[in-house]
Amino acid sequence: MSTHQKSKEERRFRAGLVALVGRPNAGKSTLLNRLVGQKLAAVSNKPQTTRFRIQGVITRLDGQIVLVDTPGVHKPGYEMNRRMMSTVQDALLGVDLVCLIRDASVRTGNGDRFVLDLVQKSDKPALLLLNKIDKLEDKSALLPLIDSYRNEYEWQEIVPISALRGSALDVVLDQMIQHLPESEALFGEDELTDQSVRSMVAEIIREKILQTTEEEIPYVTAVVTEKWEEVREDFTRIYCAIFVERPSQKKIIIGKGASRLKEIGIDARMEIEQLLGHRCHLELFVKVEEEWRNKEHLLDEMGIGR
């Protein structure tokens, strides 16, 4: 092939869907937010933070990557968890490329084997991203991990990264584009996600709850944007319900003299105003709904897919 033909070949536009899969806390949402350059997914160090397929869109001159962030792979215990795992399965079926994100700073466990099995069964082109290398004092510890994974699947590429620090993410983007099919763009040039502003607001609030309550409320909360009033072009009133399962959990979120709920509201409002580009009034109220994680109608309302 001549140099002219090769350069023409390289310029062909590529586009497609890329699933981010991994165990809880592997760093999928941090990676998504970093790659897109905007916070789209709730990020915390607690399991089951991601409950939806959140698409982040990256458009470059040579192609468009549509990232699908999936819930951390875990054993379903509630209807909510069953739906979350169904989301992972659906994502693997419908994408052009799979990225397995593996926390390289922890020992291999049964969960890692389960995620690897899912990727193997998908039989899709896949990248292995060994994340959190910033936590490794000795980088040579990566070598046996790379060897063990290399023997398990025909990876297009194995890339050690740090989603938190942004290390090697340019390599990741290049590899993603390279392994997508030739196609026209799937989204407009200025589109970053398929998520509505209302759902992104709910995600911001849920992240602040996870950060503020620490170990007290692991993953029994959900947030629904119930009312949205565009008062003026530069001012919006937003009303959100926070669902918990027990009165004791409601007390934890509200805090003494409503101090914790106020802190959650202030932190969330500042971030929401950045998202909207103008001022807003945010009102939060806490609802006790026993066993909400098993209630079909509530899960439907929250957008947690079947």
N, C-alpha and C positions, 0 to 999 in steps of 0.2 A: 504493500500500500504506500502511495506517495505521501510526502509531508502535507501537501495540499489536501488530499483526500482525508488524511488522519485528522487534521485540524477541523475540517468540515464535520467529520463524524463526532468529534468531541463537543462541537457546538450544538448538537441536537438536544432539544429540550426534553427533560425527563420529569415525570411527576407520578406520585402514587402515595398510598397509605402505608405508614410505618407504625407497627404496634410496639409499645414499650411494655415489656412484661418482666415480672420478677417477684421475689418475696416481699412481704410488708417491710418497709424501712430500707429497701435496697437503694432508694434515691431516685425513683422514677419521676415523681412530680418535680423535684428540684431540677432534674435534667430537663424536663419539659419547659419549665419556666425560664431556665438559663438559655436554652436553644432558641426559644421564641423571643426572648428579651422582654417578657412581661409576665407578671404573675397571673396564671390562669388556673392553677390547681392549688388546693389547700396543701400546705406543707407542715408536717410536724414529725416528731420522733415517736409518735404513737402508731400502733398498727391500725389498718383499715381506714386510713385518712381519706384515700381516694375511693369514691363509691360510684362514679360515673365514667363513661367514656368521654374524655375531654379532648377535643381536637385542637391542636396548635398548628398554625400554618406558617411555614417558612418559605418565602419566595426569593429566589436568587436568579441571576441571569441565565444560569445553566439548568435550572429546574425548580420544582416546587415539592416540598416535603410536607405531608399532612400527618402530624404525629397523633397517635391515639394512645392516651394514657389510660392504663387499665388498673383495676383494684389489685392490691397485693394478693398473691395466690395463697389461699389458706383453706382450712377445712370448714365447710359451711355448718353453722349451728342454728341459724335463724333463716326465715324466708328472705330477709335482706341479704344475708351472706350467700344464699343460694343464687339469688339474682346477680349478685356481684360476680360470682364465679361463672355464671352463664354469660355475663358481659365479656369476660376474658376469652371464653371459648368462641364467642361470636366474632370478637376482634381478630383472633388468629385465623379464622376462616376467611375474613373479608379483606385482608391486607396483602400488600405486595412484598413486604419485607418485615421480618421480626427482629427486634433488638432485645436480647436477654440482658437485663441489668443485674449484675451479681455484686453484692457487697464483698469486696476482697479483703476486708479487715476482720471478718469473722470466720470461724471454722465452718466447714461444710456440714449441713444437716439434712434431715429427711425432706424438709421443705425445698431445698435446692434441687434435690433429686426429682421431686414432683414437678417443679417448674421446667426442668430440663426435659422430662418426659413429655410435657405439653408441647414444647418446641419440636421435639423429635416427631411427635404424632402429626404436627401441623405440616411437616415436610416442606416448609417454605424456606426461601433463602434467608439466612440469619446472620446477624452480627452479635458477637459476644462483647459486652462492655463491662470490664472489671472496674467497678466504681470504688470510691473512697480510698484511693491510693495515698491520699494526703495523711491518712491515719497510720500508714505503714512506716515504721522506723527503718526497716530493712526491705528495700524493694525487691531483693532477690527472692523473697518469700513468695513472690508472684509466679515464679517459674514452675514449681510443682503444680500450682493451681491451673496455669495455662496448659501444661502437659495433660492433666487429667481431663480437662474440658475438650482439648483438641482431639482426643481419642473417641469422644462421645458423639460428635456431629461434624458435618462438613461446613464449618463456619466460613462465610465470605471473608471475614476478618475478625481478629481478636484485638481489642483496643483497651489498654489500661487508661482510666480517666479519673478525674475528680470533678463531679458535677458542681460541688460546692465552690471550688476554686476556679472552675472553668478550664481545667487542664485538658488538652487534646481534643476539645470539642470541635475545633475546625477540621480535624481529621475525621471525626464522627460524621459531620455534615457532608464532607466530600465522599465518604464511603456510602452514606445513605443515597445520595444523588446517583452515584455510580451504579448502584444495584437496583434502581427503579426503572420501570419500562419507559420507552419513548412515548410521550403523551403531551397533550395540551394541558394547561393549568386547570386544576379542579376548583380552585377558589380565585376570587379577585385579588389583584396585587396588594390591596390595602387591607385585606381581611386577615385577622390573626387567629380567629377561633370560630367555632359554630355555636358557642355557648351564648345564651342571652345575658344581657347586663344583669337582669334579676337573679339568675342563677349564680353569676360571678359574685354578686353582692352577698348572697347566702353563703357561698364558699369562704369569702373573706371573714364573715362573722364566725363561721364554724372553726376556722383556723385560730381566731383569737380566743375562742372558748377553750380549745385544746391547749393553747399556750398558757392561758391564765389559770386554768384549773389543775395543771400539772397531772399528777397521778390519780387525782380524785374522781375525775370523769373520763374514763378511758375512751369509749366509743359508743356511748349510749345516747348521744345527742344528735339531733338533726335540726336544720334551719330551713324555714320556708318563708319566702318573701310574699306576704299576704296582701299588701296594699302598696300602691306606687302612685304618688300624686306629683305631676309636673306643675308646680305652683307658678313658676316663671321659667324663662329660658335658663336662668342662672341659679335656680333653687328648686330642689326636689324633696318631698317628704316620703320617707320609706318606713314601712311598718313590717317587722319580721317576728315570726314566732319561733321560739326555741323549744323543741320537743325533748322531754326526758321521760323516763319510765316510772320514777318513784318520787314522792314528795321530798325525800332526803336529798335527792339529786338536785331538785329545784332549789332547795336551801343553799346547797354548795354553790350553784351558779349565781344566785342572787347575792349571797354573802351578807356579812353583818351590815345592817343599815343600807342594803342594796349597793354596797361598795364595789363588789366584784362585777356585778352587772354593769355598773357605771363605767368601770375600767374597760370592760369588753367593748361597750358602746363607744367610748372615746377613741380607743385604738382602731376599731373597725371604721368609724366615721372618717377619720383622717385618711385612711387608705381608700375608702369609697369615694371621697371627694377627689382624690388623685385620679381615680378611674374615670369619674364622670367629667372632671375638668371644671367643676363648680361646687358651690356649697350645698349641703343637704342637712335635713333633720332626720335623725335615725331613732326610731322608737322600737325597743325590744321588750317582748314579754315572754314569760316562760310557761309552757303548758305541760301538765303531767298527762301522759297517755300510756297506760300500762301496755306492755308488750307491743309497742308500736313497730318494732322490727319484724313482727309477724303479721302485720295488718296490711292486706293487699291495697286497700283504697288509699292509705296514707303513703305507702311506698310509691304508688302511681302518682300521687300528688307531688311527691318529692323528686320525681323523675328518676327513681332508681329502677332501671329497666328489668323486665322479666327475664 
